[in-house]
């Protein structure tokens, strides 16, 4: 489905939030290229090019976040709290 058409339809239907676009890449380099294209106006959809509205997650970042979460859980367990 075309994102711009969906966005327009949602506006007409007075949806409380705009639609999102999720992109998935098989390599971090490809994900970086997609991110670059969005943040450098290479994609001709202005609403998708606002860096403040882009959430970029790759396997390295996800792994670091999971490690921090696991570490925090272990520290809480060491002190006898749930």
C-alpha positions as CSV (number, residue, x, y, z in Angstrom):
1,X,0.0,0.0,0.0
2,X,1.2,3.5,-0.8
3,X,2.2,5.3,2.5
4,X,1.1,8.7,1.2
5,X,-2.3,7.4,0.2
6,X,-2.8,5.8,3.6
7,X,-1.7,8.9,5.3
8,X,-4.2,11.0,3.4
9,X,-7.0,8.5,4.1
10,X,-6.2,8.5,7.8
11,X,-6.3,12.3,7.9
12,X,-9.7,12.2,6.2
13,X,-10.9,9.7,8.8
14,X,-9.4,11.8,11.6
15,X,-7.2,9.0,12.9
16,X,-5.4,10.1,16.1
17,X,-1.9,9.2,14.8
18,X,-0.4,9.0,11.3
19,X,0.6,5.7,9.8
20,X,4.1,4.5,10.2
21,X,6.5,2.9,7.8
22,X,8.6,0.0,8.9
23,X,11.6,-1.0,6.8
24,X,13.6,-4.1,7.4
25,X,17.1,-4.8,6.0
26,X,19.1,-8.0,6.0
27,X,22.4,-6.1,6.6
28,X,23.3,-3.2,8.8
29,X,25.0,-1.5,5.9
30,X,21.7,-1.6,3.9
31,X,19.8,-0.3,7.0
32,X,22.3,2.6,7.1
33,X,21.6,3.4,3.5
34,X,17.9,3.4,4.0
35,X,18.4,5.7,7.0
36,X,20.6,8.0,5.0
37,X,18.1,8.1,2.1
38,X,15.3,9.1,4.6
39,X,17.4,11.7,6.5
40,X,18.9,13.3,3.3
41,X,15.7,13.8,1.3
42,X,16.5,11.0,-1.1
43,X,13.0,9.6,-0.5
44,X,10.4,12.0,-1.9
45,X,8.0,11.7,1.0
46,X,8.7,14.8,3.2
47,X,6.7,13.4,6.2
48,X,9.1,10.4,6.4
49,X,12.3,12.5,6.2
50,X,12.2,14.1,9.7
51,X,15.1,12.8,11.6
52,X,13.2,13.4,14.9
53,X,10.6,10.9,13.8
54,X,12.9,8.1,12.7
55,X,13.7,5.2,15.0
56,X,16.7,3.3,13.7
57,X,17.3,0.0,15.3
58,X,20.0,-2.4,14.1
59,X,21.3,-5.7,15.5
60,X,24.3,-4.0,17.2
61,X,22.1,-1.5,19.0
62,X,19.5,-4.1,19.8
63,X,22.2,-6.4,21.3
64,X,23.6,-3.6,23.4
65,X,20.2,-2.7,24.7
66,X,19.4,-6.3,25.6
67,X,22.8,-6.7,27.4
68,X,22.0,-3.6,29.4
69,X,18.5,-4.9,30.3
70,X,20.0,-8.3,31.3
71,X,22.7,-6.6,33.4
72,X,20.1,-4.4,35.2
73,X,18.0,-7.5,35.9
74,X,21.0,-9.3,37.4
75,X,21.8,-6.3,39.7
76,X,18.2,-6.2,41.0
77,X,18.3,-10.0,41.6
78,X,21.5,-9.7,43.6
79,X,19.9,-7.3,46.0
80,X,16.9,-9.6,46.6
81,X,14.4,-7.4,44.9
82,X,12.1,-8.3,42.0
